[in-house]
Amino acid sequence: MIEKPNVVAITGSQRDGSHTATAVDIALAQARRAGAETDHVDLASLDLPLFDPDRPDAGDAEMLRRRVRAADAVLLATPMYHGSVASPLKTALDYCGFDEFEETTVGLLAVAGGAFPTAALDHLRTVARALDAWVLPHQAAVPDSHAQFADGELTDSDLRERVERLGEDLVAYAGVASCAADVAVTAETPAEAGD
């Protein structure tokens, strides 16, 4: 376990007063209580034009990549739009690659105005796995969001607990890939000793 992991959240919502950003703040607050340093990348504040492979460093792309590379764990958070991931988050992920995500612990959070945002979570999981990230099995979803928030707070205690657990898990499993590598090396040692 990393003593003081850096947990970086990337929020795909552009809306003022975003329920997604509020849920991210809850997860990050819990991560800090669990001992992490945190960084909330608000994509609404960055200049990230639609990804053009001929211009991989457009706008704030390098700053985004630098912040993600510094992470021991990354929280990807999106509102669900038309059954999928919000385009600002997908654009941000398009600017990133293996250097940012390979063997990095990733947690997923999705917020929907309607039904449970399963598809958005599945799409994020697919993208993160394509980048060789270690995606946590626990994920957090907030369906029917307009009924779940009041005065900038997530009022449903069960949903809040799921979001807080996500923050805790990001800290507990930060750097899990290096732990797996250590286990593999330890498992080989007795056999080598007998040679």
C-alpha positions in Angstrom: 0.0 0.0 0.0 1.3 3.5 -0.9 1.7 5.6 2.2 0.1 8.8 0.8 -1.3 8.1 -2.6 -2.2 10.8 -5.1 -5.8 10.4 -6.2 -6.7 12.3 -9.4 -10.3 12.7 -10.4 -11.3 13.8 -13.9 -14.9 15.1 -14.2 -16.6 15.1 -17.6 -19.5 17.5 -16.7 -19.5 21.0 -18.1 -22.6 22.2 -16.2 -22.5 24.7 -13.3 -23.6 23.1 -10.1 -22.9 19.6 -11.7 -24.2 16.7 -9.7 -21.3 14.7 -11.1 -18.8 17.2 -9.7 -20.6 17.1 -6.3 -20.3 13.3 -6.2 -16.6 13.5 -7.1 -16.0 16.0 -4.3 -17.6 13.5 -1.9 -15.3 10.7 -3.1 -12.2 12.9 -2.9 -13.1 14.1 0.6 -13.3 10.4 1.7 -10.0 9.7 -0.1 -8.4 12.5 1.9 -9.8 11.1 5.1 -8.2 7.8 4.1 -4.8 9.5 3.8 -4.6 10.5 0.1 -3.6 13.7 -1.6 -6.2 14.7 -4.2 -6.4 16.6 -7.4 -9.7 17.4 -9.1 -9.3 17.9 -12.9 -12.3 19.9 -13.9 -12.5 19.6 -17.7 -14.7 22.7 -17.9 -11.7 24.8 -16.9 -9.3 23.3 -19.5 -8.8 24.0 -23.1 -9.1 20.6 -24.8 -10.4 20.8 -28.4 -11.7 17.7 -30.1 -8.8 15.3 -30.3 -6.8 15.5 -33.6 -4.0 12.9 -33.8 -1.9 15.4 -35.8 -2.2 17.9 -32.8 -1.7 15.7 -29.7 -0.4 18.7 -27.6 -3.3 21.1 -28.4 -4.5 23.4 -25.7 -4.0 22.1 -22.2 -3.3 18.5 -23.3 0.2 18.3 -21.8 -1.0 19.7 -18.5 -3.8 17.1 -18.3 -1.4 14.3 -19.1 1.1 15.5 -16.5 -1.6 15.6 -13.8 -2.8 12.1 -14.7 0.7 10.7 -14.9 1.3 11.9 -11.3 -1.6 9.8 -10.1 -1.4 6.6 -8.1 -5.2 6.2 -8.7 -7.6 7.9 -11.0 -11.3 8.5 -10.6 -13.1 8.8 -13.9 -16.5 10.5 -13.5 -19.2 11.3 -16.1 -22.8 12.3 -16.4 -24.6 9.8 -18.7 -25.5 11.4 -22.0 -27.6 9.4 -24.5 -26.5 6.2 -22.8 -22.8 6.8 -22.8 -19.9 8.9 -21.6 -19.9 12.7 -21.8 -17.9 13.9 -24.7 -15.5 16.1 -22.7 -14.3 13.1 -20.7 -13.9 11.0 -23.8 -11.9 13.8 -25.4 -9.7 14.0 -22.3 -9.1 10.2 -22.4 -8.3 10.5 -26.1 -5.4 12.9 -25.3 -4.0 10.3 -22.8 -2.5 6.9 -23.4 -0.6 4.0 -21.8 1.9 6.5 -20.2 -0.9 7.9 -18.2 -3.0 4.8 -17.4 -1.0 1.6 -17.7 -1.1 -0.3 -14.4 -2.8 2.6 -12.7 -5.7 2.0 -10.4 -9.0 3.4 -11.8 -12.3 3.9 -10.2 -15.6 4.7 -12.0 -18.5 7.0 -11.2 -21.5 7.9 -13.3 -24.5 10.1 -12.7 -27.7 9.9 -14.7 -30.8 12.1 -14.7 -32.8 8.9 -15.5 -32.2 5.2 -15.1 -29.1 3.5 -13.7 -26.1 4.5 -15.8 -24.9 1.0 -16.5 -23.9 1.7 -20.1 -21.7 4.7 -19.2 -19.9 2.7 -16.6 -19.4 -0.2 -19.0 -18.0 2.2 -21.7 -15.6 3.8 -19.2 -14.5 0.3 -18.0 -13.8 -0.7 -21.6 -11.7 2.4 -22.3 -9.7 2.1 -19.0 -9.0 -1.6 -19.7 -7.9 -0.8 -23.3 -5.3 1.4 -21.6 -4.2 -1.4 -19.4 -5.5 0.2 -16.2 -6.5 -1.8 -13.1 -10.2 -1.0 -12.8 -11.7 -1.4 -9.4 -14.7 -3.9 -9.2 -16.6 -1.5 -7.0 -18.1 1.4 -8.9 -20.5 4.1 -8.0 -23.6 5.2 -9.8 -26.2 7.8 -9.0 -29.5 7.3 -11.0 -32.4 9.8 -11.0 -29.9 12.5 -9.9 -32.4 15.3 -9.7 -34.1 13.5 -6.8 -30.9 12.5 -5.1 -29.3 16.0 -4.5 -30.6 19.0 -2.6 -28.7 22.2 -1.8 -25.5 20.8 -3.4 -25.5 17.7 -1.2 -26.1 14.0 -2.1 -29.0 13.3 0.2 -29.5 9.5 -0.3 -27.5 7.9 2.4 -27.0 4.5 0.5 -25.7 6.3 -2.6 -23.5 8.5 -0.5 -22.0 5.5 1.1 -21.2 3.9 -2.3 -19.5 7.1 -3.4 -17.5 7.3 -0.2 -16.5 3.7 -0.5 -15.2 4.4 -4.0 -13.0 7.1 -2.5 -11.7 4.7 0.2 -11.1 1.9 -2.4 -9.0 4.3 -4.6 -6.7 4.8 -1.6 -6.7 1.2 -0.5 -5.9 -0.2 -3.9 -3.7 2.7 -5.3 -0.6 1.1 -6.9 -2.2 -2.3 -6.9 -0.3 -3.3 -10.0 3.0 -2.9 -8.2 1.7 -5.1 -5.4 0.8 -7.8 -7.9 4.3 -7.6 -9.3 5.7 -8.0 -5.8 3.6 -11.0 -5.2 4.7 -12.6 -8.4 8.4 -12.0 -7.5 7.9 -13.4 -4.0 6.1 -16.5 -5.4 9.1 -17.2 -7.7 11.7 -16.9 -5.0 11.3 -20.3 -3.2 11.7 -22.1 -6.5 14.8 -20.2 -7.4 16.3 -20.9 -4.0 16.0 -24.7 -4.7 17.9 -24.5 -8.0 
